[in-house]
Structure formats: structure tokens, C-alpha cells
Amino acid sequence: MARLIYSMITSLDGYVADADGDFGSWAQPDEEVLAALNDDIARVGTYLYGRRMYELMAVWESDPSLTADSPASEDFARLWQQADKVVYSTTLTQPVTERTRVHGVFDPEQVRTLKETSSADLSIDGPTLASAGLEHGLVDEIAMYICPVSLGGGLAFLPRQRLDLRLLEQRRFGNGVVRLRYAVRNGSR
């Protein structure tokens, strides 16, 4: 059975974007952090996205300039492109990337079946969709790449619900980023 993992870069105070929607000015991973992210996503066979997160990530297939100066970015793009993507959207009708299918609504039973039948892990990306996965007890693991910045508000990484977690791993990077990996105790496992 595959694991469903929620992983994102976040601020120290728990936001994935500031009040204006900005994440690019503070959340850009350096080569060391990006290499660790690549190690994580190498085990992912399918990404679950909402429309906004999918459109943000689609540039890894459509914009080759993103990989021009960074071996770790090149690896990230390759890994992302070879994985399947499932996009949940009522407004997107056709995918803009390969290996992608679109579903109108998030279906917890479909995700359970996907977990049961997948040989590689799944990633649920974006706080809105991850919130639905957490609400239905589907998320097995949470990984936070915490940047040394406090935003004071914005789009929260975690939903406003109780989550019982067990620390699996912690790692500090040279740029001050810290990765925390947790098992979700009230998840499906």
C-alpha cells in the first residue's frame, strides 16, 4: 500500500504564502534543500493537485529555463515529469502537461483505491487539497521544509483541525531551513 504524503515549503509561523500570495521571494530552495526534496519526490509516482497548485507546478514541464543553471532543478523537473498527476478542478477541463488527468471533484474513495493499488507513494500538494485529504484520514505523512522567516499571516500550511503526529525525522540545512517529517497518527495507517 502506498503512502499519501503532504509536503511543502513553509514559513516558521506556518504559512505557504504571505497575505499577498507571495512565496517566491522567501521560499526558493537552495541546491542542498532542492537535492533533499528530490530525494523525497523520487519515491512519488502520483501527485494529487488542485487547479492552482497544478498550474504553478506545470512550468516544470513547459519552461526549460527553470533548469538552466541548476543540476538539482534539472533533476526535479525530470522527476516531476515522469510522475502521474491527478488534478481536481471544476474549472480546468484539459491538462497542459503529459501524464495528467483531470477530475471534477476530490473523491476520497478514489484516493483510497489509488493508495491501495499504487506501488509508489502519492503526494497531495497544496494546503486546500491537503486539508480535504487530512479531513478524510487519507494523509499518512506530513513533511515541512521550514524557512527561517516569519510572515505574520497568509495561506496556512495546516488546516484548523486537530492532528496527532509522531516525529519521524528532523534535518537542518546550511541555509537555516529545517525539514520535519511526521507520521499522521489519525490517518489511514
C-alpha positions as CSV (number, residue, x, y, z in Angstrom):
1,M,0.0,0.0,0.0
2,A,1.3,3.4,-1.0
3,R,1.6,6.3,1.5
4,L,0.0,9.7,0.9
5,I,2.4,12.4,1.8
6,Y,1.7,16.1,2.2
7,S,4.9,18.1,1.8
8,M,5.6,21.8,1.2
9,I,7.9,24.6,2.0
10,T,6.5,26.8,4.8
11,S,7.4,29.8,6.9
12,L,8.4,29.4,10.5
13,D,4.9,30.5,11.5
14,G,3.2,28.0,9.3
15,Y,2.3,29.7,6.0
16,V,3.0,28.6,2.5
17,A,2.3,32.1,1.1
18,D,2.1,35.5,2.7
19,A,-1.0,37.7,2.9
20,D,-0.4,38.9,-0.7
21,G,0.1,35.4,-2.1
22,D,3.9,35.7,-2.4
23,F,6.1,32.7,-1.7
24,G,8.8,33.2,-4.4
25,S,10.7,35.9,-2.5
26,W,11.3,33.7,0.6
27,A,10.7,30.1,-0.3
28,Q,13.2,29.4,-3.0
29,P,15.2,26.3,-2.1
30,D,19.0,26.3,-2.5
31,E,20.8,23.3,-4.1
32,E,21.1,21.4,-0.8
33,V,17.4,21.8,0.1
34,L,16.4,21.0,-3.5
35,A,18.5,17.9,-3.5
36,A,16.7,16.7,-0.4
37,L,13.3,17.5,-2.0
38,N,14.4,15.4,-5.0
39,D,15.2,12.5,-2.7
40,D,11.7,12.8,-1.3
41,I,9.9,13.0,-4.6
42,A,12.0,10.2,-6.2
43,R,9.6,7.8,-4.3
44,V,6.4,9.6,-5.6
45,G,4.6,8.1,-8.5
46,T,1.5,10.3,-8.5
47,Y,0.8,13.9,-7.5
48,L,-2.6,15.0,-6.4
49,Y,-3.3,18.7,-7.1
50,G,-5.9,21.3,-7.1
51,R,-6.0,23.6,-10.1
52,R,-3.9,26.4,-8.7
53,M,-1.1,24.2,-7.5
54,Y,-1.1,22.2,-10.7
55,E,-0.8,25.4,-12.8
56,L,2.0,26.6,-10.6
57,M,3.9,23.3,-11.0
58,A,3.2,22.8,-14.7
59,V,6.1,25.1,-15.5
60,W,8.4,22.3,-14.6
61,E,7.4,20.8,-18.0
62,S,6.7,23.9,-20.0
63,D,9.6,26.2,-19.1
64,P,13.1,24.7,-19.7
65,S,14.8,27.8,-18.5
66,L,14.0,26.8,-14.9
67,T,16.6,24.1,-15.1
68,A,19.3,26.0,-16.9
69,D,21.6,26.9,-14.1
70,S,20.9,24.2,-11.5
71,P,21.6,20.4,-11.6
72,A,19.1,19.9,-8.7
73,S,16.4,21.8,-10.6
74,E,17.1,19.7,-13.7
75,D,16.6,16.5,-11.5
76,F,13.4,18.0,-10.0
77,A,12.0,18.7,-13.4
78,R,12.8,15.2,-14.7
79,L,11.3,13.5,-11.6
80,W,8.2,15.7,-11.8
81,Q,7.6,15.0,-15.5
82,Q,7.9,11.2,-15.1
83,A,5.2,11.0,-12.4
84,D,1.5,10.9,-12.9
85,K,-0.7,13.9,-11.9
86,V,-4.3,13.9,-10.9
87,V,-5.9,17.4,-10.9
88,Y,-9.1,18.1,-9.0
89,S,-10.9,21.1,-10.6
90,T,-14.3,22.2,-11.6
91,T,-12.9,24.8,-14.0
92,L,-10.0,23.0,-15.7
93,T,-11.2,20.7,-18.4
94,Q,-7.9,19.7,-20.2
95,P,-4.5,19.2,-18.7
96,V,-1.5,21.1,-20.1
97,T,1.1,18.5,-19.2
98,E,1.8,14.9,-20.0
99,R,0.7,12.0,-17.7
100,T,-2.1,14.2,-16.3
101,R,-5.8,13.5,-15.8
102,V,-8.5,15.9,-14.5
103,H,-11.3,15.0,-12.2
104,G,-14.1,17.5,-11.3
105,V,-14.1,16.8,-7.6
106,F,-11.9,15.3,-4.9
107,D,-13.2,11.8,-4.2
108,P,-11.8,10.2,-1.0
109,E,-12.7,6.7,-2.1
110,Q,-10.9,7.1,-5.4
111,V,-7.8,8.2,-3.4
112,R,-8.1,5.3,-1.1
113,T,-8.2,2.9,-4.1
114,L,-5.2,4.7,-5.6
115,K,-3.3,4.2,-2.4
116,E,-4.2,0.5,-2.2
117,T,-3.2,-0.1,-5.8
118,S,-0.1,2.1,-6.2
119,S,3.4,0.7,-5.9
120,A,4.9,4.2,-5.4
121,D,3.9,6.8,-2.9
122,L,1.5,9.6,-3.6
123,S,1.9,13.3,-2.9
124,I,-1.0,15.6,-2.1
125,D,0.1,19.2,-2.7
126,G,-1.4,22.5,-1.7
127,P,-3.0,23.3,1.6
128,T,-6.6,23.3,0.4
129,L,-6.5,19.9,-1.2
130,A,-4.3,18.5,1.7
131,S,-6.9,19.8,4.1
132,A,-9.5,17.6,2.4
133,G,-7.1,14.6,2.5
134,L,-6.4,15.1,6.2
135,E,-10.1,15.5,6.9
136,H,-10.8,12.1,5.4
137,G,-7.9,10.4,7.2
138,L,-6.0,9.8,4.0
139,V,-2.7,11.5,4.7
140,D,-0.1,9.2,6.2
141,E,2.8,11.6,6.5
142,I,3.5,15.4,6.6
143,A,6.8,16.9,5.7
144,M,7.6,20.5,6.3
145,Y,10.5,22.4,4.9
146,I,10.5,25.3,7.3
147,C,12.2,28.5,6.1
148,P,13.8,30.9,8.7
149,V,11.2,33.6,8.0
150,S,8.0,34.6,9.8
151,L,5.2,36.0,7.6
152,G,2.7,37.0,10.2
153,G,-0.3,35.7,8.1
154,G,-1.3,34.3,4.8
155,L,-2.2,30.9,3.5
156,A,-1.8,28.4,6.3
157,F,0.1,25.1,5.7
158,L,-2.1,23.1,8.1
159,P,-5.9,23.1,8.4
160,R,-7.7,24.3,11.5
161,Q,-8.2,20.8,12.9
162,R,-6.5,18.7,15.5
163,L,-3.8,16.4,14.1
164,D,-1.9,13.9,16.2
165,L,1.6,13.5,14.8
166,R,4.7,11.4,15.6
167,L,8.1,12.8,14.6
168,L,9.9,10.6,12.1
169,E,12.8,12.8,11.1
170,Q,14.4,16.2,11.5
171,R,17.1,17.7,9.4
172,R,18.8,21.1,9.4
173,F,20.3,22.6,6.2
174,G,23.1,25.0,5.9
175,N,20.8,27.9,4.9
176,G,18.8,27.6,8.1
177,V,15.9,25.6,6.6
178,V,14.7,22.7,8.8
179,R,12.8,19.6,7.5
180,L,10.4,17.9,9.9
181,R,8.7,14.7,8.9
182,Y,5.8,13.4,10.8
183,A,3.5,10.4,10.7
184,V,-0.1,11.3,11.0
185,R,-1.5,9.1,13.8
186,N,-5.1,9.6,13.0
187,G,-4.5,9.0,9.3
188,S,-5.3,5.8,7.4
189,R,-2.5,3.9,9.0
